[in-house]
Structure formats: C-alpha cells, structure tokens
C-alpha cells in the first residue's frame, strides 16, 4: 500500500464518528436508516450525512433509496465493512486489556 493510499484511508477512518458508524455496520447485517443511526450513535445531522456519503463513495456502505412517499433510504454494509469485524473485536479486547472500559 503506497503512502497516498494509506493517507486517504487513515484520513477517512480518522474522521469524526467514522469508526462508530463502521462498527455499527460491521456487527449487523440489517439495513440501517439515517434516523436510526442518528439515534443510536448520537451523531450530528450534518456530520452523519457527510460520513455516510464518504463511506458510500469509498465502498464501505451501499445506499438504497426506495421510490416511496415519504422517501425511504437505507444503508447496508459491503464486504469491505463486514471484513472489519475481527479488527473491531481485537480493538475492543485491546481496550479492555489496557483499561479503556
């Protein structure tokens, strides 16, 4: 992995609320709606909008909009996100071991 690619990845992952959003999707196969994510993660509206767009653009999430009234949009994890599950499990175990309970 070259330096530019690492920088882009770390910039995305280091953005506010990105890791909690990815964690939410890595551990659930269920589609998530915007309001559900906002309620569960307590992320400001503008930030959540930006992160969902960035994660969709980077192929971590898929966005599906339904042609309904009122409009309905759902997000689902891609394989790229579900493959993060072991990393999150390790990170959580590391945090407990080092007293970040």
N, C-alpha and C positions, 0 to 999 in steps of 0.2 A: 504494500500500500504506500503510495507516494505521499509526500508531506502535504500537498494541496488537498488530497482526498481526506487525509486524517484531520486536517484543519477544518474542512467543511463538516465532517461527521461530528467532531468534538464541539464545534460551534452550535450545530443543531441540538445535540444531546445536552449541551450546557445551557441552553435557553431556558428561561423560567418556565416551570411546570411541565417541561417535555418528559422528563423521566416518570413522574407520577401518571401522566397520560399513557405513556407506553406500558407502564406496569399494569394499569387498569386493563388494557387490551391483551397483554401477554398472558394474563391469567383467566381470560374469559373468551369463549368462542361466540358469545352472544353479541349481536349488533348493539351499538350504543347511540343514543340520540344526544344532541347538544345539551339540552336542559338536564338530562340525567347526568352527564359528565360534569356539568357546572355544579349541580347539587352535591354530587359525590366528592368532587375534588376541590370545591370552593375556589375556582379559578375565575378571575375577572373576565367578563364577556369578550372584550377586545383581545385579550391575551389568548383565550381559548380559541377564538376564531382564527387568529394568526397561527397558533400551533397546529390546529387541525389542518389548515391549508398547507403548512410546511411539511407536516408528516404525510399528507396525501401526496404532495409533489415528490417527496423522497421515497415513495412506495412503501411506507410503513403502515399506512391505512388506505382503505378503499372507501370512497364516498358513494352512497347510493341515494338518489333523490326519487321520490315517488310522485307521480302525477296525480295528486290528491288535493282536496280542499278540506281543511287547511293543509299547506305543504308539509311534507314529512321528509326528513333527511336522516339517514343512519350511516354510521361508520363501523367498519369491521377491520379486524387485524389482517394483515397479509402474513405470509410465511416469514418474512423478514422480522416481523414483530413477535410472532409466536416463538421464533428461534431465540429470542432474548430471555425466555422464561428461566433457563438454567443460570444465566448471568444474574438475573434478579434474585433467584434463590440463593446463589452464592453471596451476593452483596448483602442480603438480609442476614444471612448466617454470620458473615464477617462483622456486620454492625453489632449484632448481639454479642459476639465474642469480645468485641472491643468496647462494650458498654454504651452503645448508642440505642438503648432500648426505649 
